[in-house]
Structure formats: C-alpha cells, structure tokens
C-alpha cells in the first residue's frame, strides 16, 4: 500500500486473529467435530474426527471435506452446529493489549469483525476476550449477517461478502483491509477488489500490525493539522 493511502475500513477475522488457539484446543475441537459429523452424516466418530483434523491441516477448514462427500447442505448444518457447540468456547492465547489497540484504531477508521461463527457465540467470545461492547454489538458480523439468511464463504468470490461489508460503511473495497489467518480468504478478498490484506500467523502479530497502522494514522492526522500542535 502507498505510504499515504490510509484505509477507511479494517475487516478483522476473529478465529486465530484476535486470539491464537493453544495446542490443547485442537483435541477438543476434533472430539466435538467428530461427534457432530457423526450425528448428521452417520460417519463413525473416530473417522470423522480424523477427517476433520486432516481437513483443517490442509485448508484451515475442518469441514471442507464434507462438501465433496456429503454436499453443501451437510457442510452448512455441521459447521453451524459445531460453532454453537465448541468453536469459540476456548479462547486460547490472547494479547491483553489487543482490544485496546483495536479500539484506538476505531478512532481513525471503521473497524468491523467478520466470522462464519453464529453471532451469539461470536459475541460471547469477543466479550470474554475483552473487546469494547459497542464494537461487539454494532460492528460484529456473524454467520447470519454474512450469509444474508444462507451461508456465504469468505473464500468464494461469488459470495458477495466483501462488497456487502464495505457497503455497510459506505466505502469501496479498495479502501478496505482484510486481516485474516487464512490465505484462501485473503486471495479471494484481493480478487474481489479489497485494497490490501494482512496474513496473521506465527511470524506476524495483529498487535504489531495495528500499532504500525495507528502510527500512520497519527502521522497523517498531525500532517493535516499543520504539524504538532497544529490548528
């Protein structure tokens, strides 16, 4: 991005961006995924758990294998049930300063959170993580919002997710940034016209990224006001 091209909208993923799963979480996820998949497909729970874990390693979506084997309806049903049961019930490692940094960023630009998790458990998880209640209530979009009554994937260019989010804030996609942990979602967002995307992983902390963006916004604000102590 140009040094002076400041975003007007920051779109944050939640899972593994606002917090990072501990290794112990994955056993819990696998167990619950196996139980849910067994309930809705009849696949043996142990086999379902193994398939979910492998699918997650391959694509960071533990249920993607269901689309080919059982169809999109089964995928949606299982994904929704799993999210209600377990997806965000263990918040993992969190940066205690991150909620404060995000709130500061919201003073300079629009900030929202977009996840495939149903809105109620998503908001509960963000509350446990310490995010501002106003951001949770007004600027958090879950399954029901992104899907507009159905289910819209963030890695599907035809889903309209990114256009829809940008329209909520009256910005064009080029003025938005996506902060994600999944490369497929980033690739899709760029294809859909999002101006910039940031991959969060072990080497790239969301807090460091936000601190850098805050510095850019503050510098721009100082420049517009005529320098330190400007009019």
Buried (B, 14 or more C-beta within 10 A) or exposed (E): EEEEEBBBBBBBBBBBBBBBBEEEBBEBBBBBBBBBBBBBBEBEBEEBBEBBBEBBEEBBBBBBBBBEEBEEEBBBBBBBBBBBBBBBBBBBEBBEEBBBBBBBBBEBBBBBBBBBBBBEBBBBBBEEBBBBEEBBEEBBBBBBBBBEEEBBBBBBBEBBBBEBBBEEBEBBBEBBBBBBBBBBBBBBBBEBBBBBBBBBEEEEBBBEBBBEBBEBBEEBEEEEEEEEEEE
